[in-house]
Amino acid sequence: MRHNKKFNHLGRTASHRGAMLANMAVSLIMHKRITTTLAKAKALKKYVEPLITRSKNDTTTSRRVVFRYLQDKEAVKTLFGEVAAKVANRPGGYTRVIKLGIRQGDAAELAFIELVDFDENMAKAPAAKKTRRSRRSNKSAEAAAPAAEAPKAEEAAPAADAAEAKAEEAPKAE
């Protein structure tokens, strides 16, 4: 019986699953975002988050433990350098899984998993977001009206200057 054995086996043997998750973790650390199936992304999240937590403490022991999981020197160097610096004050939740829909060929649910602190688009999105409160307010027409009036005012200014010039010439002629 498999009571309390909750992790997803992903239809693979233990060695194949370990190698696959290690390779995916290396790709995630090096590229900051990867696209995969939803089940693999969720399994990878549980695999890589403890490694990122361990990277916040840069000791020889931590590096050796992480290297035992990843088996890639460059990924360990990136994890303990670039990634650890960005997540230093984050208490957890280093990755984000976003669903993308289903794959055409086999209807597998696709998702991408990314490191949260490395996504500039999500950081900028709330600042640039504008919501429209009412359908009745016609802000675009109001914005266009002053713009349309401004050239008319500029055209009126030369006409006013011409009228002033004629007014000045008239007293001189008298």
C-alpha positions as CSV (number, residue, x, y, z in Angstrom):
1,M,0.0,0.0,0.0
2,R,1.1,3.5,-0.6
3,H,-0.3,5.4,2.4
4,N,1.1,8.9,2.8
5,K,3.3,8.7,-0.3
6,K,2.1,11.9,-1.9
7,F,4.7,12.9,-4.5
8,N,4.1,12.4,-8.2
9,H,6.2,9.5,-9.7
10,L,5.7,11.0,-13.2
11,G,5.5,7.5,-14.7
12,R,9.3,7.0,-14.3
13,T,11.6,4.9,-12.2
14,A,13.3,6.6,-9.2
15,S,16.7,7.0,-11.0
16,H,15.1,8.4,-14.2
17,R,12.9,10.8,-12.2
18,G,15.9,12.0,-10.2
19,A,18.0,12.6,-13.3
20,M,15.1,14.4,-15.0
21,L,14.4,16.7,-12.1
22,A,18.1,17.5,-11.7
23,N,18.4,18.4,-15.4
24,M,15.2,20.5,-15.2
25,A,16.6,22.3,-12.1
26,V,19.8,23.1,-13.9
27,S,17.9,24.5,-16.8
28,L,15.7,26.6,-14.5
29,I,18.7,28.0,-12.7
30,M,20.6,28.8,-15.8
31,H,17.6,30.2,-17.9
32,K,15.4,31.5,-15.1
33,R,12.3,30.2,-16.9
34,I,11.4,26.9,-18.6
35,T,8.3,25.5,-20.2
36,T,7.2,22.0,-19.4
37,T,4.1,20.0,-18.4
38,L,2.1,21.1,-15.3
39,A,2.9,17.9,-13.4
40,K,6.6,18.2,-14.0
41,A,6.6,21.9,-13.1
42,K,4.9,21.1,-9.7
43,A,7.4,18.3,-9.0
44,L,10.3,20.6,-10.0
45,K,9.1,23.3,-7.6
46,K,9.3,20.8,-4.7
47,Y,12.7,19.7,-5.9
48,V,14.4,23.1,-6.5
49,E,13.0,25.3,-3.7
50,P,15.0,23.6,-0.9
51,L,18.1,23.9,-3.0
52,I,17.5,27.7,-3.4
53,T,17.0,27.9,0.4
54,R,20.2,26.1,0.9
55,S,22.0,28.5,-1.4
56,K,21.3,31.4,0.9
57,N,23.9,30.1,3.2
58,D,27.1,30.0,1.2
59,T,29.3,27.4,2.9
60,T,31.3,24.5,1.6
61,T,28.8,22.1,3.0
62,S,25.9,23.8,1.3
63,R,27.7,23.8,-2.0
64,R,28.5,20.1,-1.7
65,V,24.9,19.2,-0.8
66,V,23.5,21.2,-3.7
67,F,26.1,19.8,-6.1
68,R,25.0,16.3,-5.1
69,Y,21.6,17.1,-6.4
70,L,22.4,19.1,-9.5
71,Q,25.7,17.6,-10.7
72,D,26.6,20.8,-12.6
73,K,29.3,23.2,-11.5
74,E,28.1,26.1,-13.5
75,A,24.6,25.8,-12.2
76,V,25.9,25.7,-8.6
77,K,28.0,28.8,-9.3
78,T,25.0,30.6,-10.7
79,L,22.8,29.5,-7.9
80,F,25.1,30.6,-5.1
81,G,26.1,33.8,-6.9
82,E,23.4,35.5,-8.9
83,V,20.3,33.7,-7.6
84,A,21.2,33.7,-3.9
85,A,21.8,37.5,-4.1
86,K,18.4,38.1,-5.4
87,V,16.5,35.9,-3.0
88,A,18.5,36.8,0.1
89,N,15.6,38.5,1.9
90,R,12.8,36.4,0.5
91,P,11.4,34.0,3.1
92,G,10.3,31.3,0.6
93,G,8.3,31.0,-2.6
94,Y,11.2,31.4,-5.0
95,T,9.4,29.9,-8.0
96,R,6.1,30.6,-9.8
97,V,4.1,28.1,-12.0
98,I,1.8,29.6,-14.6
99,K,-0.5,27.5,-16.7
100,L,-0.3,27.9,-20.4
101,G,-3.1,25.6,-21.7
102,I,-3.0,22.2,-23.3
103,R,-0.6,20.8,-25.8
104,Q,-2.1,20.0,-29.2
105,G,-0.6,16.6,-29.7
106,D,-1.4,14.8,-26.5
107,A,-3.6,17.3,-24.5
108,A,-1.0,17.5,-21.7
109,E,-1.4,20.6,-19.6
110,L,1.5,23.0,-20.2
111,A,3.0,25.5,-17.8
112,F,6.1,27.5,-17.3
113,I,8.0,27.7,-14.1
114,E,10.2,30.7,-13.4
115,L,12.2,32.2,-10.7
116,V,10.1,34.9,-9.1
117,D,12.8,37.6,-8.6
118,F,14.0,37.4,-12.2
119,D,10.8,38.2,-14.0
120,E,10.8,41.9,-14.9
121,N,7.5,41.8,-16.7
122,M,5.5,40.8,-13.6
123,A,7.3,43.5,-11.5
124,K,6.4,46.2,-14.0
125,A,2.9,45.1,-14.8
126,P,1.1,46.6,-11.7
127,A,2.7,50.0,-12.1
128,A,1.6,50.4,-15.7
129,K,-1.8,48.9,-15.3
130,K,-4.8,51.3,-15.6
131,T,-8.3,50.2,-14.9
132,R,-11.4,51.8,-16.3
133,R,-14.0,52.5,-13.6
134,S,-17.1,53.4,-15.7
135,R,-18.3,52.7,-19.2
136,R,-20.0,56.1,-19.4
137,S,-17.0,58.3,-18.8
138,N,-15.6,59.2,-22.2
139,K,-12.0,60.0,-21.2
140,S,-10.6,59.5,-24.7
141,A,-13.0,62.1,-26.2
142,E,-12.2,64.5,-23.4
143,A,-8.5,64.0,-24.0
144,A,-8.9,64.5,-27.8
145,A,-11.0,67.7,-27.3
146,P,-8.3,69.8,-25.6
147,A,-5.8,68.6,-28.2
148,A,-8.1,69.7,-31.0
149,E,-8.7,73.1,-29.3
150,A,-5.0,73.7,-28.8
151,P,-4.2,74.1,-32.6
152,K,-7.2,76.4,-32.9
153,A,-5.7,78.6,-30.1
154,E,-2.4,78.6,-31.9
155,E,-4.1,79.6,-35.2
156,A,-5.9,82.4,-33.3
157,A,-2.7,83.8,-31.9
158,P,-1.2,84.8,-35.3
159,A,-4.6,86.2,-36.3
160,A,-4.6,88.3,-33.0
161,D,-1.0,89.4,-33.8
162,A,-2.1,90.5,-37.2
163,A,-5.1,92.4,-35.7
164,E,-2.8,94.1,-33.3
165,A,-0.4,95.1,-36.1
166,K,-3.2,96.6,-38.1
167,A,-4.4,98.5,-34.9
168,E,-0.9,99.9,-34.4
169,E,-0.6,100.9,-38.1
170,A,-3.9,102.7,-38.0
171,P,-2.9,105.3,-35.4
172,K,0.4,105.9,-37.2
173,A,-1.5,106.8,-40.4
174,E,-3.6,109.3,-38.5
